[in-house]
Structures are given as C-alpha cells and as structure tokens.
Amino acid sequence: MSVSFKNTVVFVTDLPRAKAFYAGLLGLPVAGESEMMVEFLPGAVTSFGIALALTDEARKLVGRHTGITFKDENIVELYAALTSAGARIVEPLESSPWGKMAVIADPDGNQLALTDR
C-alpha cells in the first residue's frame, strides 16, 4: 500500500466570492474548477481547494481556523496588498525567530496562516 497526500479542501458558502479571494487577493493559480469546487496550485504534488458546503456537516466546518499555512517569501508585500484590499486580519504580521507570520480570514471566516519560511 502506498498512501500519499492529495489535497486539502476548505468549505465555503459562496464559490465565486471565495475564488476572488483565493485567486485574486491571495494570488493562488487556478488548476481547475466545477460548479461546486475550485482547485488551486496546478502542477503541485498536493493541491488546495475550496468547495461549497452543501451538507449540514460541511457547513459546520465553515468559518473556523483551518490549520492551513501558505508560504510566500515576499510576505511583507503580500500582507500589505491584503491589508489595502480590505482582507480581514486575524493576527497582524509579526516577526519571530522562525520567520514572519500573520493570520488572515477568507470571506467566510476560514482562518489561514501566512509565513515567509
């Protein structure tokens, strides 16, 4: 048996609004999409996606800390762009011994960490 990690999906309530956030503001390249899901990071071994929360169980997962961290070596510029675009900042950009980090929220309140390392 050979198990590998395929993708991570965050549930959202409005797919076009979420796509605008992840592709437009965060700058994630779109790998594919359907009426119920958008997948990002084409060519990556592990992809990231957003999917409509269509069931009661999925809706319970909307609007919480996801445990997902995105890395951008130009985090200062990304953070400035997100801030000026009105993105919700949960934890402002801070420096630490392990690098710079901030926590933001998508339009549904799903929290994501950003780091430069």
C-alpha positions as CSV (number, residue, x, y, z in Angstrom):
1,M,0.0,0.0,0.0
2,S,1.3,3.5,-0.9
3,V,-0.7,6.3,0.7
4,S,0.1,9.9,-0.3
5,F,-1.5,13.3,0.4
6,K,-3.7,14.5,-2.4
7,N,-5.3,17.8,-1.3
8,T,-6.8,20.0,1.3
9,V,-10.3,21.5,0.9
10,V,-11.8,24.4,2.7
11,F,-15.6,24.7,2.7
12,V,-17.2,28.0,1.7
13,T,-20.7,29.3,1.2
14,D,-20.1,31.4,-2.0
15,L,-17.8,29.9,-4.5
16,P,-17.3,33.0,-6.8
17,R,-16.6,35.2,-3.8
18,A,-14.2,32.7,-2.3
19,K,-12.4,32.2,-5.7
20,A,-12.0,36.0,-6.0
21,F,-10.3,35.9,-2.6
22,Y,-8.0,33.0,-3.1
23,A,-7.1,33.6,-6.8
24,G,-7.5,37.4,-6.9
25,L,-6.2,38.6,-3.5
26,L,-4.0,35.7,-2.4
27,G,-2.8,35.0,-5.9
28,L,-3.2,31.2,-6.0
29,P,-3.2,30.0,-9.6
30,V,-6.4,28.0,-10.5
31,A,-5.8,24.4,-11.6
32,G,-9.4,23.5,-12.3
33,E,-13.0,24.3,-11.3
34,S,-16.5,23.0,-11.4
35,E,-19.9,24.3,-10.2
36,M,-19.0,23.1,-6.7
37,M,-15.3,23.3,-6.3
38,V,-12.2,25.3,-7.4
39,E,-8.8,23.7,-7.1
40,F,-5.6,25.7,-7.0
41,L,-1.8,25.2,-7.4
42,P,-1.6,23.4,-10.8
43,G,1.3,21.0,-11.0
44,A,1.8,20.8,-7.3
45,V,2.1,17.4,-5.7
46,T,-0.5,18.5,-3.1
47,S,-3.3,20.8,-4.2
48,F,-5.6,23.2,-2.3
49,G,-9.3,23.6,-3.0
50,I,-12.4,25.4,-1.9
51,A,-15.8,23.6,-2.1
52,L,-19.3,24.6,-1.5
53,A,-20.6,23.5,1.9
54,L,-23.6,21.6,0.7
55,T,-24.4,19.4,3.7
56,D,-25.0,20.3,7.4
57,E,-21.8,18.6,8.3
58,A,-19.8,20.6,5.8
59,R,-21.5,23.9,6.9
60,K,-20.2,23.2,10.5
61,L,-16.7,23.4,9.1
62,V,-17.1,26.9,7.6
63,G,-15.6,29.9,9.4
64,R,-13.0,28.4,11.7
65,H,-9.3,28.1,11.9
66,T,-8.3,25.7,9.2
67,G,-4.7,24.8,10.3
68,I,-3.5,25.6,6.8
69,T,-0.4,27.7,6.3
70,F,0.7,29.3,3.0
71,K,4.3,30.3,2.4
72,D,5.3,33.4,0.5
73,E,8.9,34.7,0.6
74,N,7.5,38.2,-0.1
75,I,5.1,38.1,2.8
76,V,5.5,41.8,3.6
77,E,4.3,42.8,0.2
78,L,1.5,40.1,0.2
79,Y,0.4,41.3,3.7
80,A,0.4,45.0,2.5
81,A,-1.7,44.0,-0.6
82,L,-4.2,42.0,1.5
83,T,-4.5,44.8,4.0
84,S,-5.1,47.5,1.4
85,A,-7.7,45.3,-0.3
86,G,-9.6,45.0,3.0
87,A,-8.8,41.4,3.8
88,R,-9.8,40.5,7.4
89,I,-6.6,40.3,9.5
90,V,-7.0,37.9,12.5
91,E,-3.4,38.2,13.7
92,P,-1.2,41.0,12.3
93,L,2.2,40.3,10.6
94,E,4.8,39.7,13.3
95,S,8.5,38.7,13.2
96,S,9.6,35.7,15.3
97,P,12.8,33.5,15.5
98,W,11.2,31.2,12.9
99,G,10.2,34.0,10.4
100,K,7.3,36.4,9.8
101,M,3.7,35.2,10.2
102,A,0.2,36.6,10.0
103,V,-3.3,35.0,10.2
104,I,-6.0,36.2,7.8
105,A,-9.6,35.1,7.2
106,D,-11.4,34.5,3.9
107,P,-14.8,36.0,3.3
108,D,-16.5,33.1,5.1
109,G,-14.2,33.5,8.2
110,N,-11.9,30.5,7.4
111,Q,-8.6,31.4,9.0
112,L,-5.3,30.8,7.2
113,A,-1.8,31.4,8.4
114,L,0.8,33.1,6.1
115,T,4.5,32.8,6.6
116,D,7.7,33.6,4.8
117,R,9.5,30.3,5.7
